[in-house]
Amino acid sequence: KKNQKTLVFNYSRWIILMMSLMMVSCAYKISHRQDSMPENVQKIYVPLFKNLSDEEGIEVYYTNAIKKELLKSHLVTLVNDEKDADGVIYGEITHVKTVSDESVSESKNTAYLPRNTVLSTQVVLTVTTNVKLKRKGSTVDLWSGVFKQSANYTPPQVTLPVINTTNHLYNLSARRQTLDTLSQEMMQLAYDRMVDRF
């Protein structure tokens, strides 16, 4: 019985050891996985995104944001001419939606507004984009994705001295900053999904 117990104990230790080695091996493979672009594209050209929305100039934010992700990756070479590229990334901003949310403030001071005037305190911006990677000269998508994301900013308010309706630059600045942040977050996600083939 003693020998049998010893045999069972040694067998158990052997199983635990093998399982540990397998887990280490799997972890090593995962941690050393090398991302790559679909079809092993090495040189990429990114033309200016198309802007199908009413938000003027937003296409520059998104074009620059995806270029930034490509440059950070060191996986590909970003080229300035399509003839030098293996692949081309095309993007479209299809929609920019602006909605005043339900958080409101009511004027209690008649020095600013008539009593009980209701003002929106938050604006929600929602941007929808399409991004595609194609082999140069091909109509077939190597990868494509649709991205939709929202972010809030505080609009001008008459009752606040700094961000009031007399400060016209504030609304433009806050809106542009929010759109710029959205472009960076959305294109980071687009790049991650592109290399993960997701």
Secondary structure, DSSP 8 states (H G I E B T S, - for coil): -HHHHHHHHHHHHHHHHHHHHHHHHHHHHHHT-----GGG--EEE----EE-SS-TTHHHHHHHHHHHHHHHH-SSEEESSGGG-SEEEEEEEEEEEEEE-S-EEE---TTTSSTT-EEE--EEEEEEEEEEEEETT--SEEEEEEEEEEEEE----TTSSSSSTT-HHHHHHHHHHHHHHHHHHHHHHHHHHHHTT-
